[in-house]
Amino acid sequence: MTPHLRIGELARQSGVPAKTIRYYEEVELLPRPVRADNGYRLYSDDAVRVLRFVRSARELGFPLDDVRALLDLWQDRSRPSREVQALARNRIAEVDDRIAELTRLRDELGRLVHACHGDDYPDCPILDALDGHHTPSPLENP
């Protein structure tokens, strides 16, 4: 397949910004393109598929190393699907950890909001907590 897409057209077709495409080339997620006599990068239609794949994997939160592994597996038609599943299971575990972290954060913020009177007086347990002062939980006895 003869390379014919310039980076702007590749960006449009793949939904990946040109700056990101150049970065993916640099980190070797995307093969370096051929150069036209005028110096323009020229890509094949396969680059569109690769970039769409990478974009989808990144949207699911896979880190670049996992995206690289997924790309290798995607391009290897004899791959065992258990390797793909293992990467996805690891990603689920990371998402679950992040959800737990966000839940703790929401609970702490809720506790601080509950402790703050939200009135015209300057006392504010939220600001005290940000300054490192302890604000008693509503469950604690003063």
C-alpha positions in Angstrom: 0.0 0.0 0.0 1.5 3.3 -1.1 1.7 5.9 1.6 -0.3 8.9 0.6 -1.8 10.6 3.7 -0.2 13.7 5.1 -0.3 14.2 8.8 -3.3 16.6 8.8 -5.5 14.1 6.9 -4.3 11.2 9.1 -5.3 13.3 12.1 -8.7 14.0 10.7 -9.4 10.4 9.7 -8.1 8.9 13.0 -9.4 11.6 15.4 -5.8 11.9 16.9 -4.2 15.3 16.9 -1.1 15.8 14.7 1.0 16.6 17.8 0.0 13.3 19.4 0.7 11.4 16.1 4.3 12.8 16.2 4.6 11.7 19.8 3.3 8.2 19.0 6.0 8.0 16.3 8.6 9.1 18.8 7.6 6.4 21.4 7.3 3.9 18.6 3.6 3.1 18.9 3.3 4.2 15.3 6.0 3.4 12.7 7.9 6.3 11.3 6.4 7.5 8.1 8.1 7.8 4.8 9.1 11.3 3.7 8.1 12.8 0.5 10.7 14.8 -1.5 9.3 18.0 0.0 9.8 16.5 3.6 6.1 15.9 4.3 5.3 12.8 6.3 3.3 10.3 4.3 1.2 7.6 5.9 -0.6 4.5 4.7 -4.2 3.7 5.4 -3.0 1.2 8.0 -1.8 4.1 10.1 -5.5 5.3 10.4 -6.5 1.9 11.8 -3.5 1.8 14.2 -4.2 5.3 15.5 -7.9 4.5 16.0 -6.9 1.4 17.9 -4.5 3.4 20.1 -7.0 6.2 20.6 -9.6 3.6 21.8 -7.2 1.9 24.1 -6.1 5.3 25.6 -9.8 6.3 26.0 -10.2 3.2 28.2 -7.3 4.4 30.3 -4.6 1.9 29.2 -1.1 3.2 29.9 1.3 3.4 26.9 3.1 0.2 27.8 -0.2 -1.7 27.8 -1.3 0.0 24.6 2.0 -1.2 23.1 1.3 -4.8 24.3 -2.3 -4.6 23.0 -1.1 -3.4 19.6 1.4 -6.3 19.5 -1.4 -8.7 20.4 -3.9 -7.1 17.9 -1.3 -7.5 15.1 -0.5 -11.1 16.0 -3.4 -13.2 14.6 -2.1 -16.3 16.5 -2.3 -14.5 19.9 -3.9 -16.2 22.9 -6.9 -14.2 23.9 -6.1 -14.8 27.6 -3.2 -12.3 27.3 -5.6 -9.7 26.1 -8.0 -10.6 28.8 -5.3 -10.3 31.5 -4.4 -6.8 30.4 -8.1 -5.8 30.5 -8.5 -7.4 33.9 -5.5 -5.5 35.2 -7.1 -2.3 33.9 -10.3 -3.1 35.7 -8.4 -3.6 38.9 -6.8 -0.2 38.4 -10.1 1.4 37.7 -11.6 -0.2 40.8 -8.7 1.2 42.9 -9.3 4.6 41.5 -13.0 4.4 42.2 -12.2 3.4 45.8 -9.8 6.4 46.0 -12.4 8.8 44.6 -15.1 7.4 47.0 -12.8 8.1 50.0 -12.2 11.6 48.6 -15.9 12.2 48.2 -16.6 10.9 51.7 -13.9 13.2 53.2 -15.2 16.2 51.3 -18.7 15.4 52.4 -17.5 15.2 56.0 -15.8 18.6 55.7 -18.9 20.2 54.1 -21.1 18.7 56.8 -18.7 20.2 59.5 -18.8 23.6 57.9 -21.7 25.9 59.0 -21.7 27.8 55.7 -22.8 31.0 57.4 -21.6 34.6 57.6 -18.9 33.8 60.2 -15.3 33.2 59.2 -14.8 29.9 60.9 -14.4 27.2 58.3 -13.5 23.6 59.0 -12.8 23.1 55.3 -10.1 25.8 55.2 -8.8 24.5 58.6 -8.4 21.0 57.1 -6.6 22.3 54.1 -4.3 24.2 56.5 -3.6 20.9 58.3 -5.8 21.4 61.3 -7.9 18.5 62.5 -11.6 18.9 62.0 -13.6 16.4 64.2 -15.8 14.0 62.4 -19.5 14.3 63.2 -19.1 10.7 64.5 -16.4 11.8 67.0 -17.4 13.1 70.5 -15.9 16.6 71.1 
